[in-house]
Amino acid sequence: MTLSLRRSNEQERDVRTFIREIRQYAAVRELDEGILNRLISRILVGEVKKVDGEKFQEIKIIYNFVGEIPAVTE
């Protein structure tokens, strides 16, 4: 098996695991420490910047199994 095929299979397995995990929490109304620890690897908080007079701070959430999920813009 080639390296790229192996990586692809690992990514697919990780995504399936993430989907299985996230389904368990679909009806959750409030996040608690246990849920956050199970789903999120880390949260990266950038420094505060001013853009057009408004404060802006970039936050990236790195999920377990799948990494960062790109933001959807309108």
Number of C-alpha atoms within 10 A of each C-alpha: 5 7 8 9 10 11 11 12 12 13 14 14 14 16 16 14 14 17 13 11 16 14 10 10 13 8 8 10 7 7 9 9 7 8 15 13 12 13 17 16 15 15 12 10 11 11 9 11 12 9 9 7 7 8 9 13 11 10 11 14 15 16 18 19 20 19 14 15 10 8 7 5 4 3
